[in-house]
Amino acid sequence: MTIQDLKALGNIIQDSITKLEKHYKDRKLDFPSLDQPYTNDAADALTSDADVVAAVNNITAASYQLMSNVRPPFLNILDASTAYELSSCLRVAEQCNAAEILREAGPEGAHISIIAAKNNLEPTKLARIFRLLATHHIFREVKPDVFANNRTSSYIDTGKSTEQLYELGVDKHSGTAGAAAIVDHFVDEVQKASGYLWETLISPEKGHSFSSIHAPVQEAFNTDLQFFTWIEQPGNERRFKRYPAAIRGTSLWNGPSAILKGYDWGSLTSDDLIVDVGGGAGMPSMYIARANPNVKIVIQEREQVAEQGKMFWSETYPDAFNSGRVSFQVHEFFEPQPQKNASVFVLRTILHDWPDSDCEVILRHLRAAATPRTRLVIGDYLISYACPDTGAAGSLAGYKPIEAPPPLLANLGKASATAYALDMSMFTNFNGQERTLRHFLDLTARCGWQAIQVYRCDDSPFGFLVSKPM
Ligand SMILES: C[S@@+](CC[C@H](N)C(=O)[O-])C[C@H]1O[C@@H](n2cnc3c(N)ncnc32)[C@H](O)[C@@H]1O
């Protein structure tokens, strides 16, 4: 890397900021400020516009690459080796309901002793935790020991009053979009399990195994149960209660309505049936149901999750649920598929939870229940190599490679990093994985599905693969 390369990265940043400026100026808006709480207003809505996403991705990739190039290697490696401190501190903030306390405190913020008192914690320890977060632009330290929300910290505000939150037995995440819940899921059981990655890799029994009970989570929690069974066990009540909300939170990672671009849902009529297999509490289905008020949807889930889902729908979209247009069906996807007349089977963030051999069972059951008209929509991250790769998808309709101007990494580096973190989380929890498009094409073809279209969401690594029966 020479000064010329540093300048090239700087130019990418400068050009992208100029594009953002024009985009926002044309609409008489300013880019959302990091210092202000998140508001979901017109300026924020514009951040999911494809041109804005592309500019933001370039800025993110170039600034991280620039930073990695100019800093001494020891500081780069030390930051990486202590990254868990950020997760642990974020866990404290989420558990303390800090985003809600600071919303009520307003822009002037609150002294750390107020957050400490509400949670019965030691204030000087807490101040250091919040200072680390503020140093990473999560919360602001507006005066010594006085903290306020910023755009990032307020994103995990559930919108509930602190009075509600400190009521006994209250479910913090009920009725929410799940941002705080997914943070809590990652910084709790996933982070703990991730600490056992190496021990699992070198285990004579587990290291070379692709069984779903040979993941770091079993090593960390000393259990032989698969994650979805383990989380339902006594002792995990809090985790299990929070899990459906955490899964709702996955709809936020590339714009909540991304699912709407994953298939031509508008082509479906009231005669059509969508079967959302392993649909969780049904957040993606809710976006489809709202955008297509005639289509019928069956959400299939494990019994306890289906019960949680029914509660979520009756609170959030009672019209669709009470009329029976949207319903839940208890179904294990490792059993034969009972719906024989589906127009579309949806598998969103399902296959990444499972090793290939288990995915094959799921896909074969769906293939056996498919009619010639049935389409399969798989929604998952589509992993790219960190170097150029010309053979990714052949001539598959809709395929567009990531555009990364040199000298950026071919996968846009930091701008795509969530996908690789999720890949590791799937490894950690399930011995599952995020897959490349080529991997998906091979996997689906082995199970009798022919891929016909891929949609990659607005330059995000998340995508939807549509297949028909072979
Ligand atoms: C990552 S979540 C995805 C939920 C939903 N598709 C979405 O995108 O929001 C995986 C879901 O698979 C469900 N699941 C796990 N094992 C299952 C099984 N054997 N049969 C049916 N559903 C299962 C879990 O309960 C969980 O809700």
The ligand as an ORCA input file, in Angstrom:
! r2SCAN-3c Opt
* xyz 0 1
  C     -33.720    -18.104     12.333
  S     -35.388    -18.423     12.687
  C     -36.176    -17.842     11.197
  C     -37.619    -17.444     11.397
  C     -38.292    -16.822     10.168
  N     -38.206    -17.671      9.007
  C     -37.721    -15.457      9.871
  O     -36.999    -15.310      8.878
  O     -37.985    -14.517     10.647
  C     -35.465    -20.157     12.545
  C     -36.785    -20.729     12.974
  O     -36.805    -22.123     12.703
  C     -37.640    -22.720     13.684
  N     -37.358    -24.159     13.752
  C     -36.264    -24.748     14.268
  N     -36.354    -26.085     14.149
  C     -37.530    -26.332     13.548
  C     -38.178    -27.525     13.129
  N     -37.619    -28.724     13.325
  N     -39.368    -27.419     12.501
  C     -39.939    -26.218     12.301
  N     -39.367    -25.042     12.673
  C     -38.176    -25.109     13.288
  C     -37.257    -22.001     14.945
  O     -38.253    -22.137     15.945
  C     -37.060    -20.570     14.455
  O     -38.199    -19.790     14.647
*
